[in-house]
Amino acid sequence: MSKKDPSKFNFAIFLLLLFVLAASFFLVHKGVGMAASLPEVYDLKKAEGIYLKWCAQCHGVKGKGDGVNSTRDMAINPRDHTDALFMVTRTDEQFKEVVSDGGAGVAKSPLMPPWSATLTEEEIDSLIGYLRKLCDCEFEGVVSHGKLRRVDTDFR
């Protein structure tokens, strides 16, 4: 019988562990893994509660821009979040900016307050998911000037 060299065995184990470590680092670095493979899931029930508490006063319970604080004499009425024709023209990032920085922060109505001091980033992200539920739409990519003019007659 031949005797096996323990140093060769240890070297093989070392190489195997090194390979596993390198592969793990590569997969995590490239965003491949259990957490990265899960879809983005928003807590829409919680987001609905946030919307009803903070947004519905102006945007309405159903998101149609007809809340109790919305009046006909307002210079700029609250956005109708169910208007898919408009909502598809904006990215989630644009909505996040408006919610976080308020209307004045993005050259819109100064009556829209900034919510970044009130809501967490996670709550704002969930709220954007809820806005997409209200309009039953997603951003559709590049939008033509013609489509924007149909949506917003003041678009230049």
Secondary structure, 3 states (H helix, E strand, C coil): CCCCCHHHHHHHHHHHHHHHHHHHHHHHHCCCCHHHHCCCCCCHHHHHHHHHHHHHHHHCCCCCCCCCCCCCCCCCCCCCCCCHHHHCCCCHHHHHHHHHHHHHHCCCCCCCCCCCCCCCHHHHHHHHHHHHHHHCCCCCCCCCHHHHHHHCCCCC
